[in-house]
Amino acid sequence: MMQSQFFRFILTAAFCYLIDLLLYSVLLYEFHQRQSLQGPLLGLSYISLAQFLARLLAFLLTTYIAYYLQRQFTFKKNYMNNSRLHRFYLVTGGGFIIQVMLFPIVLLFLKHLALPIKGIWMDYLGMLSLGLLALLCNYFLHYYWTFKEKRF
């Protein structure tokens, strides 16, 4: 059972990752059109305010979609449960810290590797590496805590 759930979790996560990339790309494009968002984030030359805001908003919107899909498809919980919703947001908050707050650090690290990729592709690689780390953490937390059935 856990094996098939993990497979469904990965499928759902991959789908949500594609949505996340699409949202990030659209938001980044829109934010780059605004002069006020062109500058660096907190004086950091390797990430702009536009990149950070696009990453933050894409993550938050994708998380909303992910909760519904994980609840329905992966863990087969067809009803809303406030305690599950709160737990989901707590786990996702941990993922938020991993993915959004570490995003500038990962970008800096990737730029120091002198990889043959540039621009938005570097952003995508950073998002993918952080997403894989969060995927493993989130699955086990959701399996053993968020969607675990209460046993009396």
Contacts in CASP RR format, 6 or more apart in sequence:
PFRMAT RR
TARGET T0000
AUTHOR 0000-0000-0000
METHOD contacts of the structure
MODEL  1
MMQSQFFRFILTAAFCYLIDLLLYSVLLYEFHQRQSLQGPLLGLSYISLA
QFLARLLAFLLTTYIAYYLQRQFTFKKNYMNNSRLHRFYLVTGGGFIIQV
MLFPIVLLFLKHLALPIKGIWMDYLGMLSLGLLALLCNYFLHYYWTFKEK
RF
2 143 0 8 1.000
5 74 0 8 1.000
5 75 0 8 1.000
5 143 0 8 1.000
6 139 0 8 1.000
8 73 0 8 1.000
8 74 0 8 1.000
9 70 0 8 1.000
9 74 0 8 1.000
9 135 0 8 1.000
9 139 0 8 1.000
9 142 0 8 1.000
10 135 0 8 1.000
11 73 0 8 1.000
12 66 0 8 1.000
12 69 0 8 1.000
12 70 0 8 1.000
12 73 0 8 1.000
12 74 0 8 1.000
13 66 0 8 1.000
13 135 0 8 1.000
13 138 0 8 1.000
15 69 0 8 1.000
16 62 0 8 1.000
16 65 0 8 1.000
16 66 0 8 1.000
16 69 0 8 1.000
17 127 0 8 1.000
17 128 0 8 1.000
17 131 0 8 1.000
19 61 0 8 1.000
19 62 0 8 1.000
19 65 0 8 1.000
20 58 0 8 1.000
20 59 0 8 1.000
20 62 0 8 1.000
20 127 0 8 1.000
21 124 0 8 1.000
21 127 0 8 1.000
23 57 0 8 1.000
23 58 0 8 1.000
23 61 0 8 1.000
23 62 0 8 1.000
24 54 0 8 1.000
24 55 0 8 1.000
24 58 0 8 1.000
24 123 0 8 1.000
24 127 0 8 1.000
25 120 0 8 1.000
27 53 0 8 1.000
27 54 0 8 1.000
27 57 0 8 1.000
27 58 0 8 1.000
28 50 0 8 1.000
28 51 0 8 1.000
28 54 0 8 1.000
28 120 0 8 1.000
28 123 0 8 1.000
31 37 0 8 1.000
31 49 0 8 1.000
31 50 0 8 1.000
31 53 0 8 1.000
31 54 0 8 1.000
32 38 0 8 1.000
32 50 0 8 1.000
34 50 0 8 1.000
37 48 0 8 1.000
37 49 0 8 1.000
37 50 0 8 1.000
37 53 0 8 1.000
38 48 0 8 1.000
38 49 0 8 1.000
38 50 0 8 1.000
39 48 0 8 1.000
39 49 0 8 1.000
39 50 0 8 1.000
40 46 0 8 1.000
40 47 0 8 1.000
40 48 0 8 1.000
40 49 0 8 1.000
41 47 0 8 1.000
41 48 0 8 1.000
41 49 0 8 1.000
41 51 0 8 1.000
41 52 0 8 1.000
41 104 0 8 1.000
44 104 0 8 1.000
44 108 0 8 1.000
46 104 0 8 1.000
46 107 0 8 1.000
46 108 0 8 1.000
46 111 0 8 1.000
47 103 0 8 1.000
47 104 0 8 1.000
47 107 0 8 1.000
47 108 0 8 1.000
51 103 0 8 1.000
51 107 0 8 1.000
51 123 0 8 1.000
52 100 0 8 1.000
52 103 0 8 1.000
52 104 0 8 1.000
55 99 0 8 1.000
55 100 0 8 1.000
55 103 0 8 1.000
55 123 0 8 1.000
55 127 0 8 1.000
56 100 0 8 1.000
59 96 0 8 1.000
59 99 0 8 1.000
59 100 0 8 1.000
60 96 0 8 1.000
63 92 0 8 1.000
63 96 0 8 1.000
66 92 0 8 1.000
67 85 0 8 1.000
67 88 0 8 1.000
67 89 0 8 1.000
67 92 0 8 1.000
70 88 0 8 1.000
70 142 0 8 1.000
70 147 0 8 1.000
71 77 0 8 1.000
71 78 0 8 1.000
71 84 0 8 1.000
71 88 0 8 1.000
71 147 0 8 1.000
72 78 0 8 1.000
74 142 0 8 1.000
75 142 0 8 1.000
75 143 0 8 1.000
75 147 0 8 1.000
77 84 0 8 1.000
77 147 0 8 1.000
84 146 0 8 1.000
84 147 0 8 1.000
87 145 0 8 1.000
87 146 0 8 1.000
88 142 0 8 1.000
88 146 0 8 1.000
91 138 0 8 1.000
91 141 0 8 1.000
91 142 0 8 1.000
91 145 0 8 1.000
91 146 0 8 1.000
92 138 0 8 1.000
94 134 0 8 1.000
94 137 0 8 1.000
95 134 0 8 1.000
95 137 0 8 1.000
95 138 0 8 1.000
98 130 0 8 1.000
98 131 0 8 1.000
98 133 0 8 1.000
98 134 0 8 1.000
98 137 0 8 1.000
99 127 0 8 1.000
99 130 0 8 1.000
99 131 0 8 1.000
99 134 0 8 1.000
102 130 0 8 1.000
103 126 0 8 1.000
103 127 0 8 1.000
103 130 0 8 1.000
106 126 0 8 1.000
106 129 0 8 1.000
106 130 0 8 1.000
107 122 0 8 1.000
107 123 0 8 1.000
107 126 0 8 1.000
110 122 0 8 1.000
110 125 0 8 1.000
110 126 0 8 1.000
110 129 0 8 1.000
111 122 0 8 1.000
115 122 0 8 1.000
115 125 0 8 1.000
117 125 0 8 1.000
END
